[in-house]
């Protein structure tokens, strides 16, 4: 039935001002926005007096598998963090993956998120039942999502320059037994097997994530390109998150990773690039020319000490920027208000010209319409306007963050933390009402998550093997830095 939201204060886009208006939704789309709209026969009506309506936030980069691992890893850069994460990894069932992803989806919807770009990892290799479980989790909570299974053909300990030479042969053999070189095409076969699951789902689509280019051979990257093209899938990858990745690419190919990806045909408007910290000015120009989305993940970039995405240079080159929380093992929560606020603040100390600091409307644009571009939904998401999909978050104007309402855009970025969110609508359907999910029992999922996390205790033997590598990883990283000053 039609949904009529009346008497609300509507902030239709990041660059607008809130205005008193009604919103009329029919099916999955917004059909009218304006004062005193006529209530259609049979329409459900929501009184939004004292409420602020905003576009739903789009979390353009997250890892649902990590929702059971929040708070477990700290004080490690990415390379050592990967060993810590692998030590915490268990051979999860599809049900385990469902619970973990649903837990994060609930956290997101309670904080005004209506869409998520999920980069899904399954140990030892992604398979179709696990992908189906992730798709089902997002669908059951009611979020719009793209699920991008992470694939590669090079184990992570083979992608760190100088590491293997520092390991004795017996220990290297142990690591190779835990994480063997694999035929990446087997993972692509699993993604192909899962395609029919998403073909029947209106809200959740599949993508492909060659997870880190430095963990993929040229041949496998080409196979990913061809697979994505043949199945009309977008591509999402972690781009130059760390300085060590940039060093490794130059060591292998004497070029930057964007240059290589472009040479192999992987930089297109359907490609989204997470982090992009260690890119050159030429890389930024190339990314802009190819119309790729870049996903800013300031929380994990800071926690892992990866660096600062050159946001000013990207904006100057008109790069399409979105914002993500990253996963709960590297950011510890799924709160897009926090990620958006940090995106506004983190670049200020390094920029003397305060007129060049990111403004609230610019980071909100990234969280809304930039996210829409990353999701392949330009002109369909990120605004409250006729013809757009009905993804709307409704906030309580009586909350502390929004009282008094001096500047809605500034306060959404600088004051709000998500506790004002009362109602969330996705695709024309109410998925959060009075601050609680309507389609799934949140308390049941949290109880199952506690039981699952307790059962999935750290594999002691795997941890013992993996954590022995940390000193060698640190030495290899520091040596690489010293030789590339």
N, C-alpha and C positions, 0 to 999 in steps of 0.2 A: 504494500500500500504506500501511497505518497507519505512523505514525512515533512511536516511543516514546523520549522523552528522560528518562534516569534519573539519579538521584543528584545533581541540580543544586541550587544555591541559587537560589530563585525569588523575585524582587521583582515581585509580581503587579501592582502599581499604584504611582503616585507617593506615595500616602499610606499605604502598607503598610510592613512590615518583611520582609526576606528570610527565607524558610523553606526547609528541606530538603524537596524534593518531586520527584516525577516529573511529566512532562507528556505526555499522550497526544493525538496529532493524527490525525484521520481525514478524508481529503479535504482541504479547505481550512480546516477549523475545529478548534479545541481542544475536545475532548470531556470531558477529565478532568484535574484537577490535584490531586495529593495524594501522600502517602508510599506507596512500595511498590506502585505500580499493577501489575496483572497485564499481562504482555506478550501482546498478541493474537497469534494464529497468523499467521505471514507478515509480522509487523511488522518494519520496519527499526529498529534500536536505536542510540541515541547515548549513550555514557557521558559525562555532564556533570560527573563528579567534578572538583572544583577549578574549576568554572565558575559564573558568575553569569548567570542568565537574566533579561532585561528586555524590556518591550514595545519593538517597533521604533520608532525615531524617525521623525517625520513632518515633512519639510521643506515647510512650508506656503506658501513663496513662493520661486521660483527662475526663472532665465532660462537655459535650456540653450544658447542661441545664443552666450552670452558665454564659454563654457568655453575657447574658443580665444583669448580676449582678456585673460586674467588678467595683472595686473601692468603693463598698458599705459597706464592713465589714473590720474592722481593729482592732488591739490591743485586740485580743481575742485568747486564746488557743482553741484547737479543740472542747472541750466539750461545752464551752460557744459559740463558733462559730457556732456549730450545731443549737443552739437555735436561734441565730441571723439569720441564713440561713432559718430556718423554719418560722421565722417571716416575711421574705421577700418572702416566697413561695406563689404562687397563683395556683389556679386550672387551669392549662394551657390546651388549646386545642391542638390537634395534629399540627395545623398550627402554633401555638405559638412555639412549640418545634422545628418544621422545621426551622423557622426563626432563632432561637437561635443557633441551631447546624450548620446551613449553614454559619452564621456569623463567627463562630470559624473556620470552615473548610476553609473559604476564607482567614482568617488571617494566618492559617497554611500553605496553599499552597503558599501564597505570601512570606513566610519565608522558602521555600525549603522543607517543609514536604510533603511526599508522602503517608504516612500511619499513621493511628491513632487507638489507642485502647480506645474506648469510653465506659465509665461506665455511663450508662444512668439511671437517677432517674426521676420518675414521681409521683407526689403527687395527691391523697393519696396512690395509688397503681398502679404499672405499668400495662398498658393495650396494647393490640395488635395494635390499631390504632396509638398510640403514638410511639411504636417501629417502625412501618412502616414509620412514618414521619421522624424519625431519619435516618433510612436506606436510604430513598429517598434524604435527605439533603446531605449526604456524596456522594451518587451516582451522584447527580446533579452537585456538585462541581468537581467531578472526582477523589476524594481521595480513596485510598484503606483503608478499615476500618474493625475492629471487633467491633460490638456493643454488649455490655454485660449489659442487663437490671439488675438493682440493686434490689435484693429481700432480705427480712428478715421476721422474725415473732415476733421480740421483739422490741417495740418502743424504741427510743434512750433514753428517760428519764428513762426507766427501766434498762438500761445497765450501769448506773453510780453508783458505789458502795456508799451506804449511802445516796443517794439523796432522795429516797422516804420517808425515815424516817424523813427527815427534812421538808417535805411538809405537811401542814394540809390537812385533808381528803377532804375538799371542793375543794381546789386548785388541789389536785391530781386527783380528779374526772374530773375537767375541762380539765387537760392535757390528761387524758385517753379518754375523748370524742373527743378531737382533733386528737389524735393518738392512736387509740384502738389496743389492741392485735388482730392480724389477723391470719387467717389460711394461712400460707405461700404458701400452695399448689394452692391457687387461682392465685397467681402471676405466679407460674410455668405453670398453664393452659394458661395464657396470652402469655407467652413466646412460648409455644407449638403452639398456634394459629398463632403466627407471623412467625414461621419457614418457611412456604411456600414462604413468601415474599423474604427471603434471598436465597432460593433455586433457584430463577430465576435471582439472581444478581451475576455477575462475580466478582465484586470488594468488596462487603460488605458481611461479614459473621456474624452469631450470636455466642455469648458465654453466659455464665451465671455468674453473680456476686452475691454470698451471701455476701452482701456489706461490712459488718464488722463482723467477726466471733462472737464477743461478743454480737451482736444483733441477733444472730441465736441460737435457741435451738439445742441440739445434734440431735434430731429427724429431724429437718429441714435441718441441714447440710447433714445428710445421704440422705434425699430426694433430695437435690441438687446434691449430688454425683451420685445417681441413675439416675436422670433426665439427667445430663450431659453425663453419660456413654451411656444411651439408645439412645440419639440423637447425639452422637459423637461431643459434644461441649467442648471447653476449659473452664476452670474456672479461674476467676480473683477476687481477694479480697484485701481489705486493711488489711495488717498484722501489728499489734503492732505499729501503728502510734504514740501512746502516751504512756507515763508511766502508766497512769490510766488504759488503756486497759490491760497492763501486770498484774497490781495489781488485776483487776477484774477477769482475767482468773485464777490466782492462788487462789483467794478466792473461785471461783466456783469449780475448778477441781484439784487444787494442782499440776498444771503442766503448761507448757508454751503452747501458742496457736499453734505453729508448732507441738509440741508433740500431742496435741489433734487432729489437722487436719490429721496428719499422722495416728493416731490410727483409725480415721474414714475413711481413704482411700482417702483423698482429696489432698494429695501431690503427684503429678505425673509430668512428663515432659510437660503435657498440662496445668499445673497450673502456673499462674503468680501472684506475691505477691507485692503489692504496698507498699512502705515506708520501712517496716522492720527495724524500728529504734531501738526498745527495744527488740532485739533478743539476746539470749545468745550465747556463743561460740558453745554449743551443738546444738542449733537451726541452726546455720550457717552450721555446718557439715551435719546435717540432710537435710537441704534445698539443699545443694550441691549434696548429695547422691541421692536425688530424682529428680535431674536435673530440678528443678523449676527455672523460671526466677524471678529475683528481680528487681523491678522498682524503681530507685532512683529519688525522687522528691525534689531536694534541695530547690527550690523556696518556696513551701508551707511548707516544714519542718521548714524553717527559719521564714516565716511570722507568722505561728501559734505557733512558739516556741516549736515544737514537739521534736527536738533533731537532732542528726547527725547519719545517717546511717553508720554503721561500715564498710566502703568501703574497707579499707586495709585488714581486716580480711576476708571479703568475697572474695576478689581477691586471698588471700593466699589459700583459700579453693576451688578456681576455680568455684565460683558461677557465673552463667550467669547473668550479670547485664545489664539492659536497662535503659533508661532515659525517664522521662515524665515531662510535664509542670504542671500537675494537672489542676484543673478547675480555671476559672477566678474569682471565689469568694475567692479563697485561694492563687492565684498566679497572678491574674489580667492581664495576657496576655497568648498567645499561641506561644511564640517565643522559638523554640528549641535551637537556638544559645545561648540565655541567659541561658537556663537551662543547656546546655552542658558546658558553661564557668563556671557557678557556681559549677557544679559537679567537675570541675578541681581544683577550688580554695578553696572551703569551708572546706576541710579536712586538709589544710596545717597548720593552727595555732596549732592544737592538735598533730601534728606529728613532733617530733624533727629531725628525720632522713629525710632530704630533698630528699634523693635518693628514699624514699618510697612514695613521693607525686605522685598523679595521673598525668600521662603525657598526653599530648594532644592526642596522638595516642590511648591511652587506653580509654579515654572518647569518642572519635569519634567512636572507635570500639563498645562501648556500645550503642551509638546513632544510629549506622548502623546495625552491625551484632548482637549485643545484642538485639536490637529491633526486628530483624528478628526472633530470637528464641522466644521472647515473643509472636510474631504473629503466631507462628507455621510454619514459612517459612525459617527455617535453610537451607542454601545452595541455596536459591532462591532469597533472598533480601540482601541488605547491601553491594554489590559490583557491580562494572561495569565490567562484565566478561561474556564470552560466556556461555549460558545456564541459566543465571540469568534473572529474570523478569526486564523489561525495566522501572525502576523507577529511574529517573535521574534528578538532579538539575543542572542548568547551571548558573554560576555567572560571572559577568563582572569584568575582570582583571583590568579595568581602574578605579575601585572604590577606594576610599580612604583606605578602610580596606585592600585591596589586592595590594596596590601600596607602595613601590616596593614589588614584590613577593619574599621574602627572604626564607620563609619556609611555604609551603601551609598548612600543618597540624596545625602548631602553629597558623597561622593567622586565619584559620577557627574557631578555638576555642577561641583565645584570642582577636582577632581584629574584626571579622565579627559580625554584628547584624541583618543580613538578608536583608539589603538594596541593596546588590549586586546581589540578585537573579533576573534573567531576564526571564528564561524559566524553566518550570517544565514539566517533562514527567512522566506519570503514566500508567503502563501497555501498553506502546508503543504509547500512545496518548498524544498530547500536551494539557495540562490543564492550563498552564500559559504561556503567550507570551508577551514579552515587559513589564513584571511586572504586567500584568492584567489577571484575569481568562478568559478562552476562552469559557467555557461551561455554564456560569451563569452570570447574570448581577449583579456585585458586588454592584454598586450604588443602584440598586433597593432593594437588600437585606438589605443594611445599612439603607435605608429609612424605610423599613418595620420594621427593628429592633428598630429604634427610636420610631415609632408609637406604636409598641407592648410594649416596655418598659414603655412608658408613660401611656398606658392603664392598664398595669399590675402593678398598684401602690400597695404599701404594704397594706395588709389586716389589718386595724387598730385594729380590735377586736382580731385577732389572735396574732398580735404583742404585744398588751397589756397583753394578757394572758401569752405568752411565755417569754417575757423579765422579768417578775416578778420572774422567776426561777433563774436568773443569780446569785444573792447572795448565794442562797442555793447550786447551782452547784459549785461555787468557794469554799465554805466552805467544801463541801463534798470532793472535789479534794484535798484540802490542808490537811484535816484530814487523807485521805487515804495515802498521801505522808508521813505524820508524823508517821503513824503507820507502815510503811514499809521501814524505813530507814535502 
